[in-house]
Amino acid sequence: MYDPVHLRTFLAVAQTLSFTQAARRLSLRQSTVSQHVRRLETATGRALFTRDTHSVELTEDGEAMLGFARSILEAHERASAFFTGTRLRGRLRFGASEDFVLTRLPETLETFRHEHPEVDLELTVELSGTLHEQLADGALDLVLAKRRPNDRHGEMVWRDELAWIGAPGLRLDPDRPVPLILFPPPGITRARALDVLERQGRAWRIACTSGSLNGLVAAARAGLGVMAHARGLIPPGLVRLRGGGLPELGAVDFVLLQGRHRGAGTQEAAQALASAILASGDRLRSRG
């Protein structure tokens, strides 16, 4: 009833909230993406997206289809792997940014290890900027991280808005420097936060610096200041802050980037893990 090709297209649109970005991810024409979505909507008898010239949003039925689409595609992949008898081998060095420490990424990695037990998966958790550097140096094979400003490399997993977050009830005095809770350089959100404040002419001071997301969250929960963070990944105990004269932070792209692979086994393993992450991209935005 539901064509796997149409379901993959649906997931790509749901994760990027863009028919254009989904077309790029799948190497399809935008008209083909629209056709796949229409055919899936015809098969379900329900509208899965509301869309206009400026935005794309999931309907309530579209949200329900997310879970069904993932389950169908995961079953399809397991059956395909079983009957083709393919077994991946090799060492895969995977880097994930600190943003994913509190998400359900571990569940995706656990499933990957279960399905590919002969792949030696080595995980590195670091700042996005550091992961970009390690990938360029050949120290990693696959990276899931925020994209650098004005960079067009990488396969988009999803686009999110950056938001100022902090402890509930925290109030900022617009006449005093903004107390910032930041990753150290080369953190991408750090650079964005400082840039927008500088362009606004707003004074700031550093209240806490930590290379660990858990360290930043602890400082924010204590009310020491505010931090810039992806709106879809706000940690428990913190809320989005509005007012106080804080400038908009803009959007951020989470992408997958593949490095220079040392052999066919590593390249195949990297592609398999990238496919698993892309298939579960929307699920990564929920907390583990």
C-alpha positions in Angstrom: 0.0 0.0 0.0 2.8 2.4 0.8 5.7 2.5 -1.6 9.1 2.7 0.2 10.4 5.2 -2.3 7.5 7.5 -1.4 8.1 7.0 2.3 11.7 7.9 2.0 10.7 11.1 0.1 8.2 11.9 2.8 10.8 11.5 5.6 13.2 13.8 3.7 10.6 16.5 3.4 9.5 16.0 7.0 13.0 16.4 8.4 14.1 19.4 6.3 10.6 21.0 6.0 11.6 21.9 2.5 10.8 20.2 -0.8 13.9 21.9 -2.3 16.2 20.5 0.4 14.6 17.1 0.2 15.1 17.0 -3.6 18.8 17.8 -3.1 19.2 15.1 -0.4 17.6 12.5 -2.7 19.1 13.7 -5.9 15.6 14.1 -7.4 13.8 16.9 -9.2 11.6 19.0 -6.9 8.6 18.0 -9.1 9.4 14.4 -8.4 9.4 15.0 -4.7 6.0 16.7 -4.9 4.7 13.8 -7.0 5.9 11.2 -4.4 4.2 13.2 -1.6 1.0 13.5 -3.5 0.9 9.8 -4.2 1.5 9.0 -0.6 -1.3 11.4 0.4 -3.6 9.7 -2.1 -2.7 6.3 -0.7 -3.4 7.4 2.9 -6.4 9.6 1.9 -5.0 12.3 4.2 -3.1 15.5 3.8 0.4 15.0 5.3 1.7 18.6 4.9 0.3 22.1 4.9 2.4 24.2 2.6 2.5 27.7 1.0 5.1 29.7 -0.8 7.0 30.4 2.5 6.7 27.3 4.7 6.1 23.6 5.0 4.6 22.0 8.1 3.5 18.5 9.1 -0.2 18.0 9.7 -1.4 15.9 12.6 -1.8 12.9 10.2 1.8 13.7 8.9 3.1 13.5 12.4 1.4 10.1 12.8 2.9 8.9 9.5 6.5 9.7 10.7 6.4 6.7 13.0 4.8 4.4 10.5 7.2 5.4 7.7 10.3 4.7 9.9 8.9 1.3 11.0 8.1 0.3 7.4 11.5 1.4 6.1 13.4 -0.2 8.9 11.6 -3.5 8.3 12.3 -3.2 4.6 16.0 -2.6 5.2 16.3 -5.6 7.6 14.6 -7.9 5.1 16.8 -6.6 2.2 20.0 -7.1 4.3 18.9 -10.6 5.4 18.1 -11.9 1.9 21.1 -10.3 0.1 23.4 -11.7 2.8 25.5 -8.6 2.9 27.6 -8.1 6.0 29.5 -4.9 6.6 33.0 -5.1 8.1 35.7 -2.6 9.0 36.4 0.2 11.4 34.2 3.3 11.3 35.2 6.5 13.2 32.1 8.5 13.8 32.0 12.0 15.3 28.8 13.6 16.8 28.5 17.1 18.2 27.8 17.8 21.8 24.3 18.8 20.8 23.3 15.2 20.7 24.4 14.1 24.1 20.9 14.3 25.6 19.0 13.0 22.5 18.0 9.6 21.2 21.2 9.2 19.0 22.4 6.3 21.2 19.3 4.3 20.2 20.2 4.8 16.5 23.8 3.7 17.2 22.7 0.7 19.2 20.4 -0.4 16.3 23.3 0.0 13.8 25.7 -2.0 16.0 23.0 -4.8 16.3 22.5 -4.9 12.6 26.2 -4.6 11.7 28.1 -6.5 14.5 31.3 -6.8 12.5 31.7 -3.0 12.1 34.0 -1.6 14.8 32.3 1.7 15.6 34.4 4.3 17.3 32.5 7.3 18.6 34.0 10.8 19.2 31.8 13.5 20.9 33.1 17.0 20.4 32.2 20.6 19.4 31.0 20.9 15.9 33.9 23.1 14.9 36.4 20.6 16.3 34.7 17.8 14.4 35.0 19.7 11.1 38.7 20.1 11.8 39.2 16.4 12.6 37.3 15.3 9.5 39.5 17.5 7.4 42.6 16.0 9.0 41.4 12.5 8.2 40.9 11.5 11.8 37.2 10.8 11.3 35.2 9.0 8.6 31.7 10.4 9.3 30.5 13.4 11.2 27.1 14.6 12.4 27.4 18.3 13.4 26.2 21.8 12.8 27.2 23.3 9.5 29.5 26.3 9.5 28.1 29.7 8.4 28.1 30.1 4.6 29.2 26.4 4.1 27.2 24.3 1.6 29.0 21.0 2.2 27.3 18.1 3.8 24.0 16.2 3.6 21.3 18.1 5.6 19.6 16.0 8.3 17.4 18.9 9.4 17.3 22.7 9.8 16.4 24.3 13.1 16.2 27.7 14.7 18.7 28.8 17.3 17.2 30.2 20.5 18.3 31.8 23.7 17.5 29.4 26.5 17.9 29.5 30.3 16.3 28.7 33.6 12.5 29.3 33.9 11.9 32.7 35.5 15.3 34.1 34.5 15.0 37.8 33.7 17.6 39.8 31.9 18.2 43.5 32.5 18.4 45.2 29.1 20.8 47.8 30.6 23.4 45.3 31.8 25.7 43.0 29.9 24.2 39.7 28.8 25.6 36.8 31.0 26.6 34.1 28.5 27.0 30.4 29.0 29.2 29.2 26.1 31.1 26.4 24.5 34.8 27.3 24.0 36.2 28.1 20.6 35.7 26.8 17.9 32.0 26.3 18.9 29.7 27.3 16.1 26.9 28.5 18.5 29.4 30.5 20.5 30.5 32.3 17.4 26.9 33.0 16.3 25.9 34.3 19.8 28.9 36.7 20.0 28.4 37.9 16.4 24.7 38.8 16.8 25.4 40.6 20.1 28.3 42.5 18.6 26.3 43.5 15.5 23.5 44.8 17.8 26.0 46.7 19.9 24.8 44.8 23.0 27.3 44.4 25.9 28.0 40.9 27.1 30.1 39.0 29.6 31.0 35.3 29.9 29.4 33.7 32.9 30.5 30.1 32.1 32.6 28.2 29.6 32.5 24.4 29.3 33.3 21.9 26.5 30.6 19.7 27.9 26.9 20.2 27.2 26.1 18.8 30.6 28.3 21.5 32.2 26.6 24.2 30.3 23.1 22.9 31.2 24.1 22.7 34.9 25.2 26.4 34.8 22.0 27.4 32.9 19.8 25.6 35.4 21.5 27.4 38.2 20.5 30.7 36.6 24.0 31.9 35.8 23.1 33.2 32.4 21.7 32.3 28.9 23.0 30.0 26.2 22.3 29.8 22.5 21.0 26.3 21.5 18.9 24.6 18.9 15.2 25.2 19.6 14.4 21.5 18.8 17.0 20.2 21.3 16.3 22.3 24.4 17.5 20.2 27.4 15.0 19.4 30.2 14.8 22.0 32.9 15.5 24.9 30.5 13.1 27.0 28.5 13.3 29.4 25.5 13.8 33.0 26.7 12.1 35.9 25.1 12.5 39.6 25.7 15.4 41.3 27.4 16.5 42.9 24.2 18.1 39.7 22.9 18.7 39.6 19.1 17.5 36.8 16.8 20.1 34.1 16.3 18.8 32.7 13.0 18.8 29.2 11.6 21.3 26.4 11.9 21.7 23.3 9.7 22.6 19.9 11.1 24.5 17.9 8.5 26.3 14.7 7.8 29.8 14.9 6.3 31.9 12.0 5.0 35.6 12.1 5.0 38.4 10.4 3.1 37.8 6.7 3.6 40.6 4.3 3.8 38.9 1.4 2.2 35.7 0.0 0.7 34.6 -1.5 4.0 34.8 1.8 5.8 33.0 3.7 3.0 30.2 1.2 3.0 29.8 1.3 6.7 29.8 5.1 6.7 27.1 5.1 4.1 25.0 2.6 6.0 25.2 4.7 9.3 24.5 7.9 7.3 21.4 6.3 5.9 20.3 5.2 9.3 20.7 8.7 10.7 18.9 10.3 7.8 16.0 7.8 8.3 15.7 8.7 12.0 16.7 12.4 11.7 13.4 13.7 13.1 13.6 11.3 16.0 17.0 12.7 17.1 15.2 15.9 18.0 13.5 14.1 20.9 15.2 13.5 24.2 16.6 10.2 25.2 
